[in-house]
Amino acid sequence: QVQLVESGGGLVQPGGSLRLSCVVSRIIFGIYHMGWYRQAPGKQRELVAAIGVGGVTHYVDSVKGRFTISRDNAKNTVYLQMNSLKPEDTAVYYCNRGGFGTTAFGSWGQGTQVTVSS
């Protein structure tokens, strides 16, 4: 089954930046739409950014203009560049299949914690 390994999270001050990475294995990465999800304490997991197989991107309104999703099919990796971070961005971030009418794979990685605090 698919293996997803997220990294790059950490503690950052408001207004700061982080770049998340997710290495995907055991699937043909390039044929799947991929997304970044996040889950804040006490809230449901939500899809915040997605990138299609052709590179088209989609973002939820709360992160538009601040987050950028990208992918490198040669490295089986999807990235999330997060700028102008806000305390409300604090969550565990996960990558998985998503966006453009697709649903996540049944398995998830461990996620990476992003904490935005002064």
Secondary structure as UniProt FT lines:
FT   STRAND          3..7
FT   STRAND          10..12
FT   TURN            14..15
FT   STRAND          18..25
FT   HELIX           29..31
FT   STRAND          34..39
FT   TURN            41..42
FT   STRAND          46..51
FT   TURN            53..54
FT   STRAND          57..59
FT   TURN            61..66
FT   STRAND          67..72
FT   HELIX           73..75
FT   STRAND          77..82
FT   HELIX           87..89
FT   STRAND          91..97
FT   TURN            100..101
FT   STRAND          112..116
//
